[in-house]
Amino acid sequence: MLNKEFKKKFDAESNTDKKVAIKGDFLFFMKKMDSIENNALIGALLKVRNLEDLQTIKNPKLTSSEKFSDAEKVADYPGGLNSLRQEVANLLYVDGVYSLEKMIKTDVDFIVEKDGTVSNVHAQGDNFTFNRQAEIALYSLAEKFSPAMTKGDPTAYRFKLPLTLTITD
């Protein structure tokens, strides 16, 4: 709807300078909308993290040594690792990453649960904003993993995904 309204205003204007201004207003508005959406996603990330922490407190038996085992078949994302990397790259809100460095890295550690969902996502790298955006991207995946299998039964599986972001001007 917003696109239509801006386009209508753009098409109705005959002055080239005013058309440029309308286009600039549209781009500025869309960037602000992205920023608002990003703030909402960060809030959602905090809520999910808090709920996961509460779950761990309620079930202290779920330690890493008890919850994970050597799987006969590891968890797999539909289309494989390259498909996972591509989807994460598409979901990254790069404008929310602040860095003076041109190349930044993070390692995203998460659990693929028995039902294929992702939980306990934690990114560790030198850039805090890239870490948060990587975590949001992992929680935002559209597809579920096929779970890891042990003795024919689905099992939780710890997954590690290294990510690198190259910032271009």
ZAVEX-323591 format. One record per residue (C-alpha): residue in one letter; x, y, z; residue number from 1. Coordinates in nm, 4 decimals, padded with zeros to 6 digits. Example, Ala and Ser with C-alpha at 12.3 -4.5 7.8 and 13.67 -1.06 7.14 Angstrom:
2
+----+----------+----------+----------+-----+
| aa |       xx |       yy |       zz |   i |
+----+----------+----------+----------+-----+
|  A |  01.2300 | -00.4500 |  00.7800 |   1 |
|  S |  01.3670 | -00.1060 |  00.7140 |   2 |
+----+----------+----------+----------+-----+
This chain:
169
+----+----------+----------+----------+-----+
| aa |       xx |       yy |       zz |   i |
+----+----------+----------+----------+-----+
|  M |  00.0000 |  00.0000 |  00.0000 |   1 |
|  L |  00.2791 |  00.2431 |  00.0884 |   2 |
|  N |  00.4625 |  00.1581 | -00.2319 |   3 |
|  K |  00.1476 |  00.2354 | -00.4328 |   4 |
|  E |  00.0957 |  00.5707 | -00.2622 |   5 |
|  F |  00.4561 |  00.6814 | -00.3106 |   6 |
|  K |  00.4466 |  00.5608 | -00.6729 |   7 |
|  K |  00.1203 |  00.7486 | -00.7336 |   8 |
|  K |  00.2747 |  01.0672 | -00.5945 |   9 |
|  F |  00.5947 |  01.0066 | -00.7937 |  10 |
|  D |  00.4087 |  00.9427 | -01.1217 |  11 |
|  A |  00.1842 |  01.2484 | -01.0752 |  12 |
|  E |  00.4814 |  01.4826 | -01.0312 |  13 |
|  S |  00.6252 |  01.6367 | -01.3484 |  14 |
|  N |  00.9129 |  01.8316 | -01.1901 |  15 |
|  T |  01.2324 |  01.6195 | -01.1994 |  16 |
|  D |  01.3768 |  01.7746 | -00.8814 |  17 |
|  K |  01.0572 |  01.7036 | -00.6910 |  18 |
|  K |  01.0583 |  01.3443 | -00.8246 |  19 |
|  V |  01.4104 |  01.3008 | -00.6849 |  20 |
|  A |  01.2903 |  01.4403 | -00.3499 |  21 |
|  I |  00.9914 |  01.2028 | -00.3463 |  22 |
|  K |  01.2196 |  00.9067 | -00.4187 |  23 |
|  G |  01.4565 |  01.0203 | -00.1419 |  24 |
|  D |  01.1640 |  01.0501 |  00.1018 |  25 |
|  F |  01.0514 |  00.6995 |  00.0089 |  26 |
|  L |  01.3987 |  00.5496 |  00.0646 |  27 |
|  F |  01.4366 |  00.7358 |  00.3959 |  28 |
|  F |  01.0931 |  00.6155 |  00.5088 |  29 |
|  M |  01.1705 |  00.2532 |  00.4173 |  30 |
|  K |  01.5011 |  00.2684 |  00.6060 |  31 |
|  K |  01.3179 |  00.3955 |  00.9142 |  32 |
|  M |  01.0649 |  00.1119 |  00.8797 |  33 |
|  D |  01.3521 | -00.1380 |  00.8624 |  34 |
|  S |  01.4988 |  00.0150 |  01.1768 |  35 |
|  I |  01.1653 | -00.0103 |  01.3607 |  36 |
|  E |  01.1295 | -00.3733 |  01.2508 |  37 |
|  N |  01.4858 | -00.4412 |  01.3676 |  38 |
|  N |  01.4094 | -00.2953 |  01.7122 |  39 |
|  A |  01.1044 | -00.5207 |  01.7338 |  40 |
|  L |  01.3148 | -00.8237 |  01.6370 |  41 |
|  I |  01.5734 | -00.7387 |  01.9041 |  42 |
|  G |  01.2909 | -00.7177 |  02.1592 |  43 |
|  A |  01.1629 | -01.0559 |  02.0437 |  44 |
|  L |  01.5150 | -01.1997 |  02.0688 |  45 |
|  L |  01.5407 | -01.0826 |  02.4294 |  46 |
|  K |  01.2027 | -01.2373 |  02.5107 |  47 |
|  V |  01.2996 | -01.5718 |  02.3541 |  48 |
|  R |  01.6330 | -01.5687 |  02.5370 |  49 |
|  N |  01.4592 | -01.4981 |  02.8685 |  50 |
|  L |  01.2100 | -01.7816 |  02.8124 |  51 |
|  E |  01.4930 | -02.0223 |  02.7260 |  52 |
|  D |  01.6835 | -01.9181 |  03.0382 |  53 |
|  L |  01.3724 | -01.9723 |  03.2513 |  54 |
|  Q |  01.3273 | -02.3169 |  03.0959 |  55 |
|  T |  01.6849 | -02.4054 |  03.1883 |  56 |
|  I |  01.6240 | -02.2897 |  03.5454 |  57 |
|  K |  01.3044 | -02.4997 |  03.5657 |  58 |
|  N |  01.4801 | -02.8077 |  03.4220 |  59 |
|  P |  01.8357 | -02.8015 |  03.5578 |  60 |
|  K |  01.8765 | -03.1665 |  03.4492 |  61 |
|  L |  01.9145 | -03.0505 |  03.0887 |  62 |
|  T |  02.2878 | -02.9942 |  03.1071 |  63 |
|  S |  02.4927 | -03.0060 |  02.7929 |  64 |
|  S |  02.6391 | -03.3454 |  02.8804 |  65 |
|  E |  02.2972 | -03.5036 |  02.9349 |  66 |
|  K |  02.1120 | -03.3365 |  02.6487 |  67 |
|  F |  02.3549 | -03.4066 |  02.3632 |  68 |
|  S |  02.5005 | -03.7253 |  02.2414 |  69 |
|  D |  02.6921 | -03.8550 |  01.9462 |  70 |
|  A |  02.4329 | -03.8687 |  01.6727 |  71 |
|  E |  02.4391 | -04.1309 |  01.4005 |  72 |
|  K |  02.2851 | -03.8749 |  01.1643 |  73 |
|  V |  02.3513 | -03.5075 |  01.2247 |  74 |
|  A |  02.0855 | -03.2369 |  01.1954 |  75 |
|  D |  02.0507 | -03.1016 |  00.8433 |  76 |
|  Y |  01.8902 | -02.7912 |  00.6947 |  77 |
|  P |  01.6763 | -02.8353 |  00.3791 |  78 |
|  G |  01.9091 | -02.7776 |  00.0838 |  79 |
|  G |  02.2190 | -02.8271 |  00.2985 |  80 |
|  L |  02.4732 | -02.5980 |  00.4606 |  81 |
|  N |  02.4995 | -02.3620 |  00.1622 |  82 |
|  S |  02.1229 | -02.3114 |  00.1642 |  83 |
|  L |  02.1370 | -02.2361 |  00.5381 |  84 |
|  R |  02.4180 | -01.9836 |  00.4871 |  85 |
|  Q |  02.2273 | -01.8160 |  00.2025 |  86 |
|  E |  01.9070 | -01.7863 |  00.4033 |  87 |
|  V |  02.0932 | -01.6457 |  00.7042 |  88 |
|  A |  02.2659 | -01.3945 |  00.4731 |  89 |
|  N |  01.9267 | -01.2916 |  00.3324 |  90 |
|  L |  01.7836 | -01.2487 |  00.6820 |  91 |
|  L |  02.0737 | -01.0421 |  00.8186 |  92 |
|  Y |  01.9808 | -00.6792 |  00.8729 |  93 |
|  V |  02.3157 | -00.5371 |  00.7658 |  94 |
|  D |  02.2118 | -00.1768 |  00.8391 |  95 |
|  G |  02.1859 | -00.2833 |  01.2041 |  96 |
|  V |  02.5536 | -00.3827 |  01.2120 |  97 |
|  Y |  02.7968 | -00.1103 |  01.3184 |  98 |
|  S |  03.1631 | -00.1686 |  01.2498 |  99 |
|  L |  03.4753 |  00.0196 |  01.1570 | 100 |
|  E |  03.6234 | -00.3065 |  01.0327 | 101 |
|  K |  03.5530 | -00.4156 |  00.6752 | 102 |
|  M |  03.5373 | -00.7860 |  00.7653 | 103 |
|  I |  03.3771 | -00.9175 |  01.0834 | 104 |
|  K |  03.3226 | -01.2720 |  01.2005 | 105 |
|  T |  03.1069 | -01.4582 |  01.4481 | 106 |
|  D |  03.0443 | -01.8190 |  01.5431 | 107 |
|  V |  02.6769 | -01.8955 |  01.5997 | 108 |
|  D |  02.6170 | -02.1855 |  01.8360 | 109 |
|  F |  02.2615 | -02.3215 |  01.8598 | 110 |
|  I |  02.0593 | -02.6317 |  01.9286 | 111 |
|  V |  01.8493 | -02.8121 |  01.6725 | 112 |
|  E |  01.5736 | -02.9645 |  01.8833 | 113 |
|  K |  01.4101 | -03.3041 |  01.8266 | 114 |
|  D |  01.1322 | -03.1374 |  01.6254 | 115 |
|  G |  01.3797 | -02.9512 |  01.3995 | 116 |
|  T |  01.3324 | -02.6087 |  01.5567 | 117 |
|  V |  01.6213 | -02.3855 |  01.6598 | 118 |
|  S |  01.6803 | -02.2857 |  02.0225 | 119 |
|  N |  01.9497 | -02.1446 |  02.2490 | 120 |
|  V |  02.1135 | -01.9371 |  01.9771 | 121 |
|  H |  02.4303 | -01.7626 |  02.0925 | 122 |
|  A |  02.6736 | -01.5814 |  01.8641 | 123 |
|  Q |  03.0263 | -01.5075 |  01.9731 | 124 |
|  G |  03.2470 | -01.2672 |  01.7875 | 125 |
|  D |  03.4175 | -00.9319 |  01.8330 | 126 |
|  N |  03.1233 | -00.7277 |  01.7008 | 127 |
|  F |  02.8219 | -00.7123 |  01.9334 | 128 |
|  T |  02.5783 | -00.5810 |  01.6701 | 129 |
|  F |  02.6758 | -00.8497 |  01.4174 | 130 |
|  N |  02.6328 | -01.1134 |  01.6882 | 131 |
|  R |  02.2763 | -00.9919 |  01.7644 | 132 |
|  Q |  02.1811 | -00.9754 |  01.3965 | 133 |
|  A |  02.3150 | -01.3287 |  01.3402 | 134 |
|  E |  02.1078 | -01.4561 |  01.6339 | 135 |
|  I |  01.7932 | -01.2878 |  01.5014 | 136 |
|  A |  01.8566 | -01.4387 |  01.1568 | 137 |
|  L |  01.8882 | -01.7916 |  01.3010 | 138 |
|  Y |  01.5668 | -01.7573 |  01.5004 | 139 |
|  S |  01.3951 | -01.6223 |  01.1863 | 140 |
|  L |  01.4670 | -01.9198 |  00.9592 | 141 |
|  A |  01.1602 | -02.0185 |  00.7581 | 142 |
|  E |  01.2398 | -02.3890 |  00.7376 | 143 |
|  K |  01.2966 | -02.6441 |  01.0109 | 144 |
|  F |  01.5996 | -02.8705 |  01.0229 | 145 |
|  S |  01.5676 | -03.2440 |  00.9866 | 146 |
|  P |  01.6687 | -03.3482 |  01.3380 | 147 |
|  A |  01.9716 | -03.5514 |  01.4328 | 148 |
|  M |  01.9055 | -03.9215 |  01.4866 | 149 |
|  T |  02.0380 | -04.1658 |  01.7454 | 150 |
|  K |  01.9253 | -04.5283 |  01.7277 | 151 |
|  G |  01.6448 | -04.4239 |  01.4943 | 152 |
|  D |  01.5071 | -04.1611 |  01.7337 | 153 |
|  P |  01.5259 | -03.7832 |  01.6913 | 154 |
|  T |  01.7679 | -03.6189 |  01.9294 | 155 |
|  A |  01.8740 | -03.2643 |  02.0107 | 156 |
|  Y |  02.1948 | -03.1630 |  01.8395 | 157 |
|  R |  02.4395 | -02.8771 |  01.9004 | 158 |
|  F |  02.5221 | -02.6964 |  01.5760 | 159 |
|  K |  02.7933 | -02.4365 |  01.5108 | 160 |
|  L |  02.7805 | -02.2005 |  01.2132 | 161 |
|  P |  03.0739 | -01.9657 |  01.1440 | 162 |
|  L |  02.9696 | -01.6459 |  00.9660 | 163 |
|  T |  03.1707 | -01.3670 |  00.8028 | 164 |
|  L |  03.0346 | -01.0315 |  00.6937 | 165 |
|  T |  03.2282 | -00.8150 |  00.4499 | 166 |
|  I |  03.1130 | -00.4543 |  00.4586 | 167 |
|  T |  03.1437 | -00.2644 |  00.1321 | 168 |
|  D |  03.0980 |  00.1068 |  00.0863 | 169 |
+----+----------+----------+----------+-----+
